[in-house]
Amino acid sequence: MFRNRNDLVLVGGVIAVAIVLGFAWFTSEAATAVLATGQTAAPPRPSSPADYTAPPLSGTTATPAPKAGTAVDIVRDPTDLPAPIGTRGPRRITVDLVTEEVTGTLANGTTFPYWTFNGKVPGPFIRVRVGDLVTVKLKNDVASMMMHNVDLHAVMGPGGGAQATQAGPGETKTFTFKATTPGLYVYHCATMPHAEHIANGMYGMILVEPDGGLSKVDREYYVMQGEIYTDEPFGTQGPVGDSYAKIVAETPDYFVFNGAVGALSEQKPLKSKVSETVRIFFGDAGPNKDSAFHAIGQIFDKVYPLADLSDAPMHGVQTILVPPGGAAVVEMKTLVPGRFTLVDHAIARVEKGLAGTLIVSGPKNEEIFKAADTAAMPAMEH
């Protein structure tokens, strides 16, 4: 078979090298498999952000239970939001949410059984930055009649956290997520039936700021639009309940900013001074209707449509369309004093309670706006 001894030696050497190489490959693959399955060692842990103790959300943790026969103020003050993140690096964040069912004031003389996060509508404004590790602790109040949870649209994970936080009365559930993408996101209860929990007030927003934070402005406001479906017609005095049939039919009786009729006009209007820049974090909770958000007598200098904070903003925008479960960030320079009305430009909704007010104080700016003799002309507003 072999011509001489040298041929035999050569072939033997090749076989030996092949055996050595094969054994090296096998042991390498085996070691990789062992590490992958965690049988003998785990891969090195990624570096974790440092703990961060500053409050990442607005408001108090809970609202005291009302006395029998009384109703609480469920309106979230539009100024109730945390300070800007600034230039800090990623940190560990803890967010405490409490789901509470309360009787609240819907309109003058009208009360409604709200389901809330932390006793207000909308729920707390949560403010983090990209890269933060966020632990969400959701406690369902022991006095609740319903199960509740939270789905945060900023979460990359099953149900946005809804499955992990499904809690019965008195239970607390927790999960952790990494804030991966800058933007302004809606959160809401996703317990079935979803639409009823949202319509009854279980919604809010979480802002994930980009690296380096947002540009500086003079004032920031937190505004959300919602729909309320009642078992009695609009304007009925006394206690009213919800109507699931109307929710399914998509026929709301009320449209509101921050939970109630007059919340941002009579109770807690937005305020500014001439020449200031105002930023509004705006969200549409739905659960069913789009919003055509518009400030009468103003022009949005910057708009981040669909709350995309990764791309450059639009400029010179009159009205921004926001879908249910969506958001937008708008900025405007308040150049002229006066009272400016915030609306959904599906304008008939004003008749169902949807109007807010921005009050701008300061000296006249007749270079921008000069009224004729107001005594001779009727006031006009679209």
C-alpha positions in Angstrom: 0.0 0.0 0.0 2.9 2.4 0.9 5.9 2.5 -1.4 8.4 3.1 1.4 8.8 3.9 5.1 8.8 7.6 4.4 5.3 7.5 2.9 4.1 5.7 6.0 5.6 8.3 8.2 4.1 11.2 6.2 0.6 9.7 6.3 0.8 9.1 10.0 1.8 12.6 10.6 -1.1 14.0 8.7 -3.5 11.8 10.6 -2.0 12.9 13.9 -2.4 16.6 13.0 -6.1 16.0 12.0 -6.8 14.3 15.3 -5.3 17.1 17.3 -7.2 19.8 15.3 -10.4 17.8 15.6 -10.1 17.4 19.3 -9.3 21.2 19.7 -12.5 22.0 17.7 -14.6 19.6 19.7 -13.4 20.9 23.1 -13.9 24.5 22.0 -17.5 23.8 20.8 -18.2 21.9 24.0 -16.9 24.7 26.2 -19.0 27.2 24.2 -22.1 25.0 24.7 -21.4 24.7 28.4 -21.1 28.4 28.8 -24.2 29.0 26.8 -26.3 26.7 29.0 -24.8 28.0 32.2 -23.7 24.6 33.4 -20.3 25.7 34.7 -20.0 29.5 34.2 -22.1 32.5 33.3 -20.9 35.2 30.9 -19.6 38.3 32.6 -22.4 40.6 33.9 -22.9 43.9 31.9 -22.1 47.0 33.8 -25.1 48.5 35.5 -26.1 52.1 36.0 -25.6 53.6 39.4 -28.6 53.9 41.7 -30.5 57.2 41.3 -32.5 58.6 44.1 -34.1 61.7 42.6 -37.9 61.3 42.0 -38.6 60.2 38.4 -42.3 60.8 38.6 -44.7 63.6 39.5 -47.2 63.9 42.3 -47.8 62.0 45.5 -48.0 58.2 45.8 -51.7 58.1 46.6 -54.8 60.1 47.2 -56.5 59.8 50.7 -59.8 58.0 50.5 -62.7 60.5 50.4 -65.3 60.6 53.2 -68.6 59.0 52.5 -70.7 61.1 50.1 -67.8 63.3 49.0 -65.8 63.4 45.8 -62.0 64.0 45.3 -60.3 66.3 42.8 -58.8 64.0 40.3 -57.4 66.7 38.0 -53.6 66.4 37.4 -52.1 69.9 37.5 -50.4 70.4 34.2 -47.3 71.8 36.0 -46.9 68.5 38.0 -44.0 66.9 36.3 -40.4 66.2 37.2 -37.5 68.5 36.4 -35.5 67.9 33.2 -33.0 65.1 33.2 -30.1 67.3 32.0 -26.8 65.7 31.1 -26.6 62.9 33.7 -25.7 59.4 32.7 -27.9 56.3 32.9 -29.0 55.3 36.3 -31.2 52.8 38.1 -34.7 54.2 38.6 -37.7 53.0 40.7 -41.2 54.0 39.8 -44.0 53.4 42.3 -47.6 53.3 40.9 -50.7 52.8 42.9 -54.0 51.9 41.2 -56.9 53.5 43.0 -60.6 53.6 42.4 -62.1 56.9 43.6 -65.3 59.0 43.1 -64.2 62.2 41.5 -65.6 65.4 40.2 -66.3 65.2 36.4 -68.1 68.5 36.1 -69.9 71.0 38.2 -72.5 69.0 40.1 -71.5 65.7 38.4 -69.4 62.9 39.9 -67.9 59.8 38.3 -66.3 56.6 39.4 -62.7 57.0 38.2 -60.1 54.3 38.0 -56.7 56.0 38.4 -52.9 55.7 38.7 -52.0 57.5 42.0 -55.3 59.1 42.4 -55.1 61.6 39.5 -56.0 61.8 35.8 -53.7 61.4 34.0 -51.4 59.3 36.2 -47.9 60.5 37.2 -45.6 61.9 34.5 -42.6 59.5 34.5 -39.3 61.1 33.4 -36.2 59.0 32.6 -33.4 59.0 30.0 -32.3 56.5 27.4 -30.2 53.8 29.0 -31.8 54.0 32.5 -32.8 50.7 34.1 -36.3 51.2 35.4 -38.0 49.1 38.0 -41.8 49.5 38.0 -43.7 48.6 41.2 -47.4 48.5 40.8 -49.6 48.2 43.8 -53.4 47.6 43.4 -55.1 49.4 46.4 -56.7 47.0 48.8 -60.0 48.8 48.4 -60.2 48.2 44.7 -63.0 46.2 43.2 -61.1 45.4 39.9 -57.8 43.8 38.9 -55.4 46.3 37.3 -52.0 46.4 35.6 -49.9 48.8 33.5 -48.7 48.7 29.9 -46.0 51.2 29.2 -45.4 51.9 25.5 -41.8 52.6 26.2 -41.2 49.0 27.3 -39.7 46.4 24.9 -41.2 43.3 26.5 -44.4 41.2 26.6 -47.5 43.4 27.0 -45.3 46.4 27.8 -45.2 45.1 31.4 -49.0 44.3 31.6 -48.6 40.6 32.1 -45.9 41.1 34.8 -48.0 43.6 36.7 -51.5 42.0 36.7 -52.5 42.5 40.3 -55.6 41.8 42.3 -56.7 44.1 45.2 -53.9 44.4 47.8 -51.3 42.8 45.5 -48.0 44.4 44.4 -46.2 43.3 41.2 -42.8 44.4 39.9 -40.7 44.2 36.7 -37.6 46.0 35.3 -36.9 47.3 31.8 -34.2 49.3 30.0 -35.3 52.6 28.4 -33.9 51.9 24.9 -35.5 54.6 22.7 -36.0 58.3 23.2 -39.6 59.5 22.9 -42.8 60.4 24.8 -44.9 57.4 25.4 -48.4 56.6 26.7 -48.9 54.1 29.5 -52.3 52.7 30.5 -54.0 49.8 32.2 -54.4 46.8 29.9 -56.6 44.6 32.1 -59.6 43.4 30.1 -61.7 45.1 28.9 -58.9 47.5 28.1 -61.0 50.3 26.7 -63.1 50.5 29.9 -60.0 50.8 32.1 -58.6 53.5 29.9 -61.8 55.5 29.5 -62.3 55.5 33.3 -59.0 57.3 33.7 -56.1 54.8 33.8 -53.5 56.4 31.6 -50.5 58.6 31.8 -47.1 59.3 30.0 -43.5 58.4 30.3 -40.8 60.6 28.8 -37.5 58.9 27.7 -35.1 61.8 27.2 -32.3 61.4 24.6 -28.6 61.4 25.6 -27.8 65.0 26.7 -31.5 65.9 27.5 -33.9 68.2 25.8 -33.3 71.8 24.9 -34.0 74.4 27.6 -37.4 76.1 27.6 -39.1 78.5 30.1 -42.1 76.3 31.0 -43.2 72.7 30.5 -46.8 71.4 30.8 -48.3 67.9 30.9 -51.6 67.6 29.0 -53.6 64.5 28.1 -56.9 64.2 26.2 -59.4 61.5 27.2 -63.0 60.3 26.6 -65.6 59.5 29.2 -68.6 57.4 28.5 -71.4 57.8 31.0 -74.7 56.0 31.6 -76.5 59.4 31.6 -76.4 62.2 29.0 -73.8 65.0 29.1 -74.6 67.6 31.8 -76.6 65.3 34.1 -76.3 66.4 37.7 -75.4 64.1 40.5 -73.5 60.7 40.4 -73.2 59.0 37.0 -71.7 55.7 36.1 -69.8 54.4 33.1 -71.3 52.8 30.0 -69.5 49.9 28.4 -72.1 49.8 25.6 -71.1 53.4 24.7 -67.4 52.6 24.9 -67.9 49.8 22.3 -70.1 52.0 20.2 -67.4 54.7 20.4 -69.9 57.4 21.4 -68.4 59.4 24.3 -70.5 61.8 26.3 -67.5 63.8 27.5 -64.1 64.9 26.0 -61.7 66.2 28.6 -58.2 67.5 29.2 -56.6 66.1 32.4 -59.7 64.2 33.5 -62.5 66.6 33.9 -64.6 69.4 32.3 -62.9 72.8 33.0 -59.7 71.1 34.3 -57.3 73.3 32.3 -59.6 76.3 31.8 -61.4 77.0 35.1 -59.3 75.0 37.6 -55.7 74.9 36.4 -55.0 76.9 33.3 -51.6 77.0 31.7 -49.7 80.2 32.2 -46.8 82.0 30.5 -45.2 85.5 30.1 -44.6 87.4 26.8 -41.5 86.2 25.0 -41.3 82.9 26.9 -41.0 79.5 25.3 -43.6 76.9 26.3 -43.3 73.2 25.8 -46.4 70.9 26.0 -46.1 67.2 26.4 -49.4 66.1 24.9 -50.9 62.7 24.7 -54.2 61.2 23.5 -55.4 58.5 25.8 -58.4 57.7 23.6 -59.5 55.0 23.9 -61.2 55.5 20.5 -60.8 59.0 19.0 -57.9 60.9 17.3 -57.0 64.4 18.5 -56.3 67.4 16.3 -54.5 69.4 18.9 -54.5 73.1 18.3 -53.8 76.3 20.2 -56.1 79.1 19.0 -54.1 82.2 18.3 -50.7 80.4 18.5 -48.4 78.7 16.0 -46.3 75.7 17.2 -42.7 76.7 16.5 -41.5 73.2 17.0 -43.4 69.9 16.8 -42.1 66.4 17.3 -44.7 64.4 15.6 -45.7 61.1 17.1 -43.3 62.2 19.9 -40.2 61.1 17.9 -37.3 62.7 19.8 -34.6 61.1 17.6 -35.2 63.2 14.5 -35.4 67.0 13.9 -38.7 68.7 14.7 -41.2 70.2 12.3 -41.6 74.0 12.3 -44.5 76.4 11.9 -47.3 73.9 12.6 -50.9 74.9 13.2 -52.5 71.6 14.2 -50.9 68.2 15.1 -52.9 65.0 14.7 -52.3 62.5 17.5 -53.9 59.0 17.5 -55.3 57.2 20.5 -52.3 55.8 22.5 -50.0 58.4 20.8 -48.3 61.6 21.8 -46.6 64.7 20.5 -44.2 67.3 21.9 -45.0 70.9 20.9 -43.2 74.2 21.6 -44.4 77.7 21.1 -43.1 81.2 21.7 -45.7 83.3 23.5 -45.2 86.7 21.8 -48.5 88.4 22.6 -50.5 88.7 25.9 -54.0 87.3 26.2 -56.0 84.2 26.8 -55.5 81.4 24.2 -57.8 78.4 24.0 -56.4 74.8 23.6 -58.7 72.6 21.7 -59.1 69.5 19.6 -59.9 71.0 16.2 -62.7 68.5 15.8 -64.2 71.6 17.3 -67.7 70.3 18.3 -65.9 68.5 21.1 -65.7 71.8 22.9 -69.4 71.4 23.5 -68.6 68.2 25.3 -66.1 69.7 27.7 -62.8 69.7 25.8 -61.2 73.1 26.2 -58.1 74.4 28.0 -56.7 77.9 28.5 -53.2 79.4 28.1 -52.9 82.7 29.9 -50.1 84.9 28.7 -49.3 88.0 30.7 -47.0 90.9 29.9 -46.8 94.1 27.8 -48.5 94.5 24.5 -46.6 93.6 21.3 -48.3 95.7 18.6 -45.6 94.8 16.1 -47.1 91.3 16.1 -50.7 92.0 16.9 -52.7 95.2 17.1 -56.5 95.1 17.7 -58.8 97.7 16.2 -61.4 99.5 18.4 -62.7 96.6 20.4 -65.8 98.5 21.4 -66.8 98.7 17.8 -66.1 95.1 16.9 -67.5 91.9 18.3 -65.0 89.4 19.7 -64.3 86.6 17.2 -62.7 83.2 17.9 -62.9 80.0 15.8 
